């Protein structure tokens, strides 16, 4: 059984450590206060800075970047950090934009991270749809990541990525057991596009958890930005009404504090 240490740094950004590996998800390290444009008239202001700086982060073996084209998943400071990582894994389109040897994956494609003296990690890209049906040409490609290595007791470590609940993300339930799920929530919405959602709501998460049934589910991507419409207080209210079997799987991480979990 492998113990995994996860530090939720803020937003979608987390440091994942186990067996000598140090992996970073969606690096966002800019300070609070700036407004970022997301295209097609949408924008948002960052309300909270990261719980740690790039200067205190330490060496990173791989960055798992769900998408490169939105500032709440890769900001300027995060982009500056990328060359210092040994590997960057992201979407196929994003790898083309980033260059520098970034490894691009389409959904269900896989690559392997290897280092001497450590277990190999199979990284499989999982489907995401970052908005309503037919929105892909506007919002762009996004992937999640399923991480598999020898010694996992309960299943893969799955990072959902920015996605709404739809058929593609539901496929996880039938394709792989999940030990630890990191779910991008927030119910993202913009005034210019009205009621349309661009990430999962808490209600979506309850439905998905009932199907995927991970041992542990960790919410991320729910605080620190104005366009996140469902902060922790709203998510907790929805979770409180979920079936007990779902409630028992949810684990909130203190932002900035390393937490040991099992997968």
Beta strands, then each sheet from edge to edge (+ up, - down):
strand 1: 3-10
strand 2: 13-18
strand 3: 21-25
strand 4: 35-39
strand 5: 42-45
strand 6: 62-64
strand 7: 87-91
strand 8: 103-105
strand 9: 110-113
strand 10: 121-127
strand 11: 143-148
strand 12: 156-159
strand 13: 178-184
strand 14: 216-220
strand 15: 259-262
sheet 1: 8+ 7+ 6+ 3+ 2- 1+ 15-
sheet 2: 4+ 5-
sheet 3: 9+ 10- 11+ 12- 13- 14-
end
